[in-house]
Amino acid sequence: MTQVQAWGRELGFSQIGVAGIDLSSAEPGLEAWLAAGFHGSMDYMARHGLKRARPAELVPGTASVITARMDYLPRGTPEGWQDHELRRLQRPFEPIVSVYARGRDYHKVLRHRLQQLAERIASAVGPLGHRVFTDSAPVLEAELARRSGQGWRGKHTLILSREGGSMFFLGEIYVDLALPPTEAVSEHCGACSACIDVCPTQAIVGPHRLDARRCISYLTIEHEGPIPEDLRPLIGNRIYGCDDCQLVCPWNKFAQRSPLPDFDPREGLTGATLVELFGWSEEEFLRRTEGSPIRRIGHARWLRNIAVAMGNALRVGEDAGVRAALARVTDHPNATVRETVTWALAQTVGDAVHCASSMG
């Protein structure tokens, strides 16, 4: 494994581990999560069912799972980046895209490099039956990562590492080799509940229990159709994903910057205004998001998300430019966009006061 770990570091991975394929002890928790409906409209999760916890059913012949961790903080991330990101939440007319999505699509980056790693292993051991994954199939990624020592499961359900916080991607190589598993690590959250306390929509319903239906990442990325009205004011200026639970986590002071240029932020996704991003035509959206994870949500959902943020901005301060931009889209062919724009135009500064008092 020492050689494999060295190859992994050469390819930009911060850690390589190995997990066995018996995940039966994780099945009751997965079943309970699905039974509670916490997966929301992600019907594929229910369809796959327990296959997610049975690697050899997904890829027959699998004997071990090689796990990989790749840091994604951009190379130019400043010191005190967590406070910097939290302050952006106080600028309602500035749109926020989750840190992980500001650069190149991680699926492409990790899959390519995992495949390279698998080929290096095959060159050393001979024919290797394998398949690579990263957030792209019914794989119990966090559980495999936990078992292989990548970190422990934080109360927000993400994997946490003492050396790297949680600002990293996970990937796997299912192989037909029986490899000795690497050792799991102990948990180090203690009595801390910062991630639970900060969640804007209270989606973390208890330690290690996430109701995706309330999660801003789910609502702005996975969820199709209108976002529930009662949750819209809580989304603020987040237009793609949410990092709040990670921003307040004490362990992320150890988050590592990626050595790769792939995750450096694209021009236009930081420092822009809501009006600027809302003004992208579908053609411009596709051009600017080529090779980006954002493209998968499509232009209509992009407009829906920004319209929610614009409505929330109007709760804080009146802005003629925002209203004019929204007014130009009231006849959009997509019904969800039209409904969200109508809602946004109906928001006023007084609504923010009412919302704050009702939440207090």
Secondary structure, DSSP 8 states (H G I E B T S, - for coil): -HHHHHHHHHTT-SEEEEE-S--GGGHHHHHHHHHTTTTTT-HHHHHHGGGGG-HHHHSTT--EEEEEEEE-B-TT--TTHHHHHHHHTT-TTS-EE-GGGSSS-HHHHHHHHHHHHHHHHHHHHSS--EEEESSSSS--HHHHHHHTTS-EE-TTSSEEBTTTBT-EEEEEEEESS------------TT--HHHHH-TT--EEETTEE-GGG-HHIIIII--S---TTTHHHHTTEEE---HHHHT-GGGGG--B-SSGGGS--TTSSS--HHHHHT--HHHHHHHTTTSGGGGGHHHHHHHHHHHHHHHHHHH---HHHHHHHHTTTT-SSHHHHHHHHHHHT--HHHHHHHHHHH-
